Amino acid sequence: MKDREDPSAGQAIAFHSKDFLKWCDEVLEGVLRRSPVGSGLDYITKDFFNWATRNSLYFLHFGIMCCALEMAVASAPRFDQQRFGIIPRSSPRQCDVLLVNGPVSKKLKPVLRRLYDQMPEPKWVIAMGECAISGGPFYNSYSVVPGVDQFIPVDIYIPGCPARPEALIDGFLKLQVMIKENRKGLLTGK
């Protein structure tokens, strides 16, 4: 009877599976960041992971108006963006790049921000077309955000109204160069 009243008797740590995996990730990451093993793993694997990241860019196609048609044409046989490793996906949890085109209304702004927040790191944003860059012909409208960069950090701007498929592919190639130059390890960040 006394054991049941003693708070230290029979202590057990209970985790939900999600919490246990998070705890394991934090412990292992902390150990690897502080040890020479982590630096060695980073040195060995950072070139491979950089190559894999830049050659398999999965983008979330968030097309609103005219540029969405040009975005679709870029994956057609004539332009074949997939030969460069540029592949559209439908879930933000599977994407590296958020490709925004068309005018973003103030009502749509929190939804777009939520999609950006759901994407895993590392992530990049491409603003395609004048509407996404500056609001386009709707720049002076009461309901349109004058550029996606007002609430999401944009890495690549692709001008045009609408931007051509060649420009879209060129924007992705510039993003690949940017990723190649920014070679950081996964653990130490160096």
C-alpha positions as CSV (number, residue, x, y, z in Angstrom):
1,M,0.0,0.0,0.0
2,K,2.9,2.3,0.8
3,D,4.3,1.8,-2.7
4,R,1.2,3.3,-4.3
5,E,1.5,6.5,-2.2
6,D,5.2,7.0,-2.9
7,P,5.5,9.2,-6.0
8,S,9.0,7.8,-6.9
9,A,8.0,4.2,-6.8
10,G,7.4,2.5,-10.1
11,Q,8.2,5.6,-12.3
12,A,7.8,5.0,-16.0
13,I,8.1,7.3,-18.9
14,A,5.2,7.1,-21.2
15,F,5.4,8.5,-24.8
16,H,3.1,8.6,-27.7
17,S,4.9,7.2,-30.7
18,K,5.1,10.7,-32.3
19,D,6.6,12.2,-29.1
20,F,9.1,9.3,-28.8
21,L,10.3,9.8,-32.4
22,K,10.6,13.5,-31.8
23,W,12.6,12.9,-28.6
24,C,14.9,10.4,-30.4
25,D,15.5,12.9,-33.2
26,E,16.5,15.6,-30.7
27,V,18.8,13.4,-28.7
28,L,20.6,11.9,-31.8
29,E,20.8,15.2,-33.5
30,G,22.3,16.8,-30.4
31,V,24.9,14.0,-30.0
32,L,25.9,14.2,-33.7
33,R,26.1,18.0,-33.7
34,R,28.5,18.0,-30.8
35,S,30.7,15.1,-31.8
36,P,33.4,14.6,-34.5
37,V,31.3,11.8,-35.9
38,G,28.7,14.4,-37.0
39,S,31.3,16.6,-38.7
40,G,32.7,13.6,-40.5
41,L,29.2,12.5,-41.7
42,D,28.5,16.0,-42.9
43,Y,31.9,16.1,-44.7
44,I,31.2,12.8,-46.4
45,T,27.5,13.3,-47.3
46,K,27.0,17.0,-48.0
47,D,28.0,16.9,-51.7
48,F,25.7,13.9,-52.3
49,F,22.8,15.5,-50.5
50,N,23.4,18.8,-52.3
51,W,23.4,17.0,-55.7
52,A,20.2,15.0,-54.8
53,T,18.4,18.2,-53.6
54,R,19.1,20.3,-56.6
55,N,18.4,17.5,-59.1
56,S,15.0,16.5,-57.7
57,L,13.0,19.7,-57.1
58,Y,9.5,18.9,-56.3
59,F,7.3,22.0,-56.6
60,L,3.9,22.7,-55.3
61,H,2.0,24.2,-58.2
62,F,-0.1,27.0,-56.9
63,G,-1.5,28.4,-60.1
64,I,-4.3,31.0,-59.9
65,M,-4.6,32.6,-63.4
66,C,-2.8,32.9,-66.7
67,C,0.6,31.7,-65.6
68,A,-0.9,28.4,-64.5
69,L,-1.5,27.6,-68.2
70,E,2.2,28.3,-69.0
71,M,3.2,26.3,-66.0
72,A,1.3,23.3,-67.4
73,V,2.8,23.8,-70.8
74,A,6.3,23.6,-69.2
75,S,5.7,19.9,-68.3
76,A,4.4,19.0,-71.8
77,P,6.6,17.1,-74.2
78,R,7.9,20.2,-76.0
79,F,9.6,21.7,-73.0
80,D,9.7,18.6,-70.7
81,Q,10.8,20.2,-67.4
82,Q,11.0,16.8,-65.8
83,R,14.3,16.1,-67.7
84,F,15.8,18.7,-65.3
85,G,14.4,17.0,-62.2
86,I,11.6,19.5,-61.9
87,I,8.5,17.5,-60.8
88,P,5.1,18.9,-59.7
89,R,3.4,17.5,-56.6
90,S,0.1,18.2,-54.9
91,S,1.0,18.0,-51.2
92,P,3.0,20.7,-49.5
93,R,4.6,18.0,-47.3
94,Q,6.3,16.5,-50.3
95,C,7.6,19.7,-51.9
96,D,10.8,21.7,-51.8
97,V,9.6,24.6,-53.9
98,L,6.4,26.7,-53.7
99,L,5.7,28.1,-57.2
100,V,3.2,31.0,-56.9
101,N,1.6,32.7,-59.9
102,G,-1.3,34.9,-60.3
103,P,-2.6,37.7,-58.1
104,V,-2.8,36.7,-54.4
105,S,-5.9,38.2,-52.8
106,K,-5.8,39.2,-49.1
107,K,-8.3,36.5,-48.4
108,L,-6.0,33.9,-50.0
109,K,-2.9,35.2,-48.2
110,P,-3.2,33.2,-44.9
111,V,-3.9,30.0,-46.9
112,L,-0.8,30.4,-49.0
113,R,1.2,31.2,-45.8
114,R,-0.1,28.0,-44.2
115,L,1.0,26.0,-47.3
116,Y,4.4,27.5,-47.0
117,D,4.6,26.6,-43.3
118,Q,3.6,23.0,-44.0
119,M,6.6,22.5,-46.4
120,P,9.6,20.8,-44.9
121,E,13.0,22.4,-44.8
122,P,14.9,23.2,-46.9
123,K,12.3,25.1,-48.9
124,W,12.4,27.8,-51.6
125,V,9.8,30.1,-53.2
126,I,9.5,31.1,-56.8
127,A,7.2,34.0,-57.8
128,M,6.2,33.5,-61.4
129,G,4.6,36.4,-63.4
130,E,3.9,40.0,-62.7
131,C,0.9,39.3,-60.6
132,A,2.8,37.2,-58.1
133,I,5.8,39.6,-58.1
134,S,4.0,43.0,-57.8
135,G,0.2,42.5,-58.1
136,G,0.4,42.9,-61.9
137,P,-2.5,44.9,-63.4
138,F,-4.3,44.5,-60.1
139,Y,-1.5,46.2,-58.0
140,N,-3.8,49.1,-57.0
141,S,-6.7,46.9,-56.0
142,Y,-8.1,46.9,-52.4
143,S,-8.2,43.1,-52.3
144,V,-4.8,42.1,-53.9
145,V,-1.5,41.8,-52.1
146,P,1.2,43.8,-54.0
147,G,3.6,40.9,-54.3
148,V,4.1,37.5,-52.6
149,D,7.3,38.7,-51.0
150,Q,5.1,40.8,-48.6
151,F,4.5,37.7,-46.5
152,I,6.7,34.9,-47.8
153,P,10.4,35.1,-48.5
154,V,10.9,34.7,-52.3
155,D,14.1,33.3,-53.7
156,I,13.6,33.5,-57.5
157,Y,11.5,36.0,-59.5
158,I,10.4,35.1,-63.0
159,P,9.0,38.2,-64.8
160,G,6.5,38.1,-67.6
161,C,2.8,38.4,-68.2
162,P,2.4,35.5,-68.5
163,A,5.9,34.1,-68.0
164,R,6.9,31.7,-70.8
165,P,7.7,28.1,-70.1
166,E,11.3,28.7,-71.1
167,A,11.5,31.4,-68.4
168,L,10.0,29.0,-65.8
169,I,12.6,26.4,-66.6
170,D,15.3,29.0,-66.6
171,G,14.1,30.1,-63.1
172,F,14.4,26.5,-61.8
173,L,17.9,26.2,-63.3
174,K,18.9,29.4,-61.5
175,L,17.5,27.9,-58.3
176,Q,19.6,24.8,-58.9
177,V,22.7,26.9,-59.2
178,M,21.8,28.8,-56.0
179,I,21.4,25.4,-54.2
180,K,24.7,24.2,-55.6
181,E,26.5,27.3,-54.3
182,N,25.0,26.9,-50.8
183,R,26.5,23.6,-49.8
184,K,25.8,23.1,-46.2
185,G,25.9,19.9,-44.2
186,L,22.7,18.6,-42.6
187,L,24.1,18.4,-39.1
188,T,26.6,21.1,-38.5
189,G,25.3,23.6,-41.1
190,K,28.8,24.3,-42.4
